[in-house]
Every structure is written in C-alpha cells, then in structure tokens.
Amino acid sequence: MIRPLLTVSTGTLTSRLLGFARDAMVAALLGAGPVADAFLVAFQGISVLRRSVTEGALNTALVPAYLRFRDNDGVIAATAFAGRVLGSVSLAMAVAAALIGLAMPLVITALAPGFAGHATLQLAVECARLMLPYLAFAGPVAVMMGLLNAQHHFALAAFSPILFNLALIAVMIVLLARRQDAADAALAMAAAVGFAGLLQLLMLTLRAGGEKLAAPLKVTFDAPMRGFFVKGMAGMVANSGPQLLIMAGAVIASSSPAAVSWLYFANRLIELPLGIVGTAMGAVLVPELTRAVGAGDKTSLAQAESRALELAVGLALPAALGLIVLREPIVRTLFEHGAFSAADSAATAQALALLALGLPAHVLVKALSPAFFARGDTATPLFAALKGFAVAIVLAVVLGRIAGAAGIAAAIALAAWSNAFALIRSGAATFGFSIDAAARRRLPRIALAALAMGGLLWLMAASVWPLAGGLAQAATLGVLTIAGVAIYGLLLNLCGVVTWADAASALRPSPPRDLRG
C-alpha cells in the first residue's frame, strides 16, 4: 500500500501547503476580527459539507458497491451503476445547494449564534451564498474521485484539489495589490471559491469521461439507489468527524471576539498531517480491505489493517508532538503579518497545542473506519462521530466559559479521543481488528521514537528560536522541522522499526493489478 499512500499523501501535502499560503494571505487581508470571522464561518460551513462529500465519504459507499458489481456482474454492470450514481448525486447536490442558499440566514445563525443582531451575520450569509456553486460541484467530483480510486488511479484524484487553492491565491494576490477593502475582499474571495470548484470538476471530467467509468449517465432514485444514498450519507457524517468537531467549537466560540479566527487558523495546522495521513487512508484502505473481506483473505486483511495502524501512529504521534513543541514559531512565521497581531499569534498558538493533543485520535479514526466500511457497516462510525460531536458541544460550553478559545480547543481534542475509543470498542466486540505480530512489536517502539524526538526537538527549539529574528525566523523554523524529521527517521532505524532497505523496497513499483474483474 505504500506507493498509493505516498501518491495520495503527496497530492494532499501539496494542496495543504498551498492552503497555508492561502490562509496566510487571508490573515493578511482580513486579520482576526468581524470580517474575518464572517468569511471564515461561511468558508468553514461550505468546506465541511464539501469535504464531507469529497474526502472519502462517498468512497465508503461507492467503492465497495462498485467493486461488488464489477466482480459479480461484470464491468458493464459496474459502469452502468456508476452512471446512475453520478447522475443522481449530481442532481441531489445541485438541489441541496439551492435549498441551503434559500435557508442560509438560518444556517449561519445556527453555526454562529453570536453573529445574531450584528452586521457580521449578513456578510457571512452573502459570502456563503457566493460559495455554494462549489458545494454543488462537490457531488460529481466525489463520484469521479471514488471511481478513479477503485481503479487504483490515485494520482489525479489526489492532485486535483490543488486547483482550488491556486485559484484563490491568484484572486488574493490581485486583492492585496489593489489594497481592497476587507469586506469587499471577503466577497471577492467567496465568489472565487465557486470558480475553483468548476476547475476541479472539469479536470476530473476529462479523465473519467475518457475512460468511460460511468455510462450511461442516468438519474434514478429506485430502491438500490436509495440504499446507496443512505450508506453514503452515513459515511459522509462518519468521515467528517474532525470537521464536525471544529464546527462545534466555532458555534460556541462565535460569541467571543476573534475566537473563531484563532480556532480556524490553529485547526488549519492540524489539518496538514491529518489530511496527509487521513485522506490517504480513506482513499487507499477502503479498496484494499473490501477486496480482502470479499475474498475471505485473512492474511491480506491483517497486513492491511496492521500497516495502516503503524502508519497512523507513526505519522500522527510525531506530528502532534512537533506541533506542540513548535507551536509559537509555526504560528508567528505563517500568520503574524499585516492585520494579524502578536496577541492573535499567542492565542492561536495556545489553541494549536491543545488541538494537537487530539491529532493522533483523529488519525486513528481515519485508520479504523475503513475496517467497518469494507464490511458494509457505515452505522457504527456514524454513531461514533455523532457521540464525539455531542461530547464536543457539552465540553466546549463548560471549558469555553473557563478558558475561552483554549478551553474549546481542549474540548475538541477530548471529543476526538471519545470517537476513537468508541470505534476501538465496537470493532473489538464485533469482528476484532486483525493486528499481526510485527505491528505489536513495532508500535511501542514507534511511540518511544516519537517521544524521544519530541524531547530533543524541544531542547533545540528552546536554544535556537529566541535568537532568531526577522527573516531568520522562517529559516530557523525550517531547520528545526528538518532536524525533527531526520532525528525521528534515525530513531526509527535504531529502534528496529524500519530499515533503509525496507523503505526502498516499499517504494519500488509493484506488478500491475488485474482490475478487469
């Protein structure tokens, strides 16, 4: 699985890095005040819905069903099923976007009750409505990404989101050059979101259409399609755990000035490792586990689940420790420009450290959920995600009153662990996770290497960062990051987790699969 995981992770990493450039420009244009809060609440709301659909949600229902049709009834039947899904999902998302647009004042009020009675509410509504075409395009985009993943064509689906960030960055460069008013800049960026979605749709349509993965295109809502939609909706909510939790935090934070902005920018940093690992897990693991479960291949099942757990822990734990240790250098380097003040950086860094405590739990959820999806069970991950959402709301109300945005960030982290533990208990009680002897040997060593890296990185940061100033801060942060990665890789080798030969072997091209069914 390493090569496809690396392909998806590289595409996600590139998109997330461009996203940081985009967010740094948003911070410079809008700062952390009412205009920024309005734009970010609208953007978060549309992004949560869009990512719920595109980042693995329909994958959980579409890929297993498509592969069953292909293996049992042949390629023509699978292609016809995909055509019905593409047509029906496209129409459903267009109608949903129109209805949400009509109800947008109520939607924004529900997402940010603190905006009620202020001009911020109207600006947020206008921004969200301008972004709605992007949501409508998310349906066909998600179907085509899922079909490409089922064929093991991971690269295009992984790299197509880059167009979204490139389009927004181009618009913001123009706005910065023109020194646009903050409110007008927010509306212009919101309008650019829909155009960015169109670019992504056109790119995927050219590829998927050329391979005739979904034909003929047909709209139907018969019993099989209704069953697909039920599973797809459940998978959409279950896969949206991290986004739902941050939205729960934003609901509570909306009554505190700038708190929404602090949490948003902190969460964007969490989404880098989460997206790299989590999105790749969803795209690659579901097809792998579906094939193993369908064939009754317990050995392949154990290998896939074990390697997924090792990768999840091995990447998420050091990433969380790195974000905690380097929270201030990261936030100050990326965001402390223009209207974003030193006080905003301090509050964002504090929220980042607390959100990072929940990062391993988020990634565990992404690694564990495909085991349920491959067995046709979308209900268990759904209820685990809803439980986490309820925990986040309750704890955010309590801790938010005590510690403000920091308390809300802590509530989100605790809710993520609630979600992860719920999946672990359910999986152990029903089918039992297949963890092989190699994983049981490696996991404690991975944790030890990550903790040692975190300690050494803290010592280096405490010694070097106070001496850096101006442009040297960015260079210092880069050196610390590279040093942390190098130290962690060396420790993994010394602990016997992975050798350089193992890594090279995993990256060699594999023989092509027979995907004809």
C-alpha positions, 0 to 999 in steps of 0.5 A: 500500500505504500506507493498509493499512500505516498501518491495520495499523501503527496497530492494532499501535502501539496494542496495543504501547503498551498492552503497555508499560503492561502490562509496566510494571505487571508490573515493578511487581508482580513486579520482576526476580527468581524470580517474575518470571522464572517468569511471564515464561518461561511468558508468553514460551513461550505468546506465541511459539507464539501469535504464531507462529500469529497474526502472519502465519504462517498468512497465508503459507499461507492467503492465497495458497491462498485467493486461488488458489481464489477466482480459479480456482474461484470464491468458493464454492470459496474459502469452502468451503476456508476452512471446512475450514481453520478447522475443522481448525486449530481442532481441531489447536490445541485438541489441541496445547494439551492435549498441551503442558499434559500435557508442560509440566514438560518444556517449561519445563525445556527453555526454562529449564534453570536453573529445574531443582531450584528452586521457580521451575520449578513456578510457571512450569509452573502459570502456563503451564498457566493460559495455554494456553486462549489458545494454543488460541484462537490457531488460529481467530483466525489463520484469521479474521485471514488471511481478513479480510486477503485481503479487504483488511479490515485494520482489525479484524484489526489492532485486535483484539489490543488486547483482550488487553492491556486485559484484563490491565491491568484484572486488574493494576490490581485486583492492585496495589490489593489489594497481592497477593502476587507469586506469587499475582499471577503466577497471577492474571495467567496465568489472565487471559491465557486470558480475553483470548484468548476476547475476541479470538476472539469479536470476530473471530467476529462479523465473519467469521461475518457475512460468511460467509468460511468455510462450511461449517465442516468438519474434514478432514485429506485430502491438500490439507489436509495440504499446507496444514498443512505450508506453514503450519507452515513459515511459522509457524517462518519468521515467528517468527524474532525470537521464536525468537531471544529464546527462545534467549537466555532458555534460556541466560540462565535460569541467571543471576539476573534475566537473563531479566527484563532480556532480556524487558523490553529485547526488549519495546522492540524489539518496538514498531517491529518489530511496527509495521513487521513485522506490517504487512508480513506482513499487507499484502505477502503479498496484494499480491505473490501477486496480482502473481506470479499475474498475471505483473505485473512492474511491480506486483511491483517497486513492491511489493517496492521500497516495502516495502524503503524502508519497512523501512529507513526505519522500522527504521534510525531506530528502532534508532538512537533506541533506542540513543541513548535507551536509559537514559531509555526504560528508567528512565521505563517500568520503574524503579518499585516492585520494579524497581531502578536496577541492573535499569534499567542492565542492561536498558538495556545489553541494549536497545542491543545488541538494537537493533543487530539491529532493522533485520535483523529488519525486513528479514526481515519485508520479504523473506519475503513475496517467497518466500511469494507464490511458494509457497516457505515452505522457504527462510525456514524454513531461514533462521530455523532457521540464525539460531536455531542461530547464536543458541544457539552465540553466546549460550553463548560471549558469555553466559559473557563478558558475561552478559545483554549478551553474549546480547543481542549474540548475538541481534542477530548471529543476526538479521543471519545470517537476513537475509543468508541470505534476501538470498542465496537470493532473489538466486540464485533469482528476484532481488528486483525493486528499481526505480530510485527505491528505489536512489536513495532508500535511501542517502539514507534511511540518511544521514537516519537517521544524521544524526538519530541524531547530533543526537538524541544531542547533545540527549539528552546536554544535556537528560536529566541535568537532568531529574528526577522527573516531568520525566523522562517529559516530557523523554523525550517531547520528545526522541522528538518532536524525533527524529521531526520532525528525521528527517521534515525530513531526509527532505524535504531529502534528496529522499526524500519530499515533503509532497505525496507523503505526502498523496497516499499517504494519500488513499483509493484506488478500491475493489478488485474482490475478487469474483474 
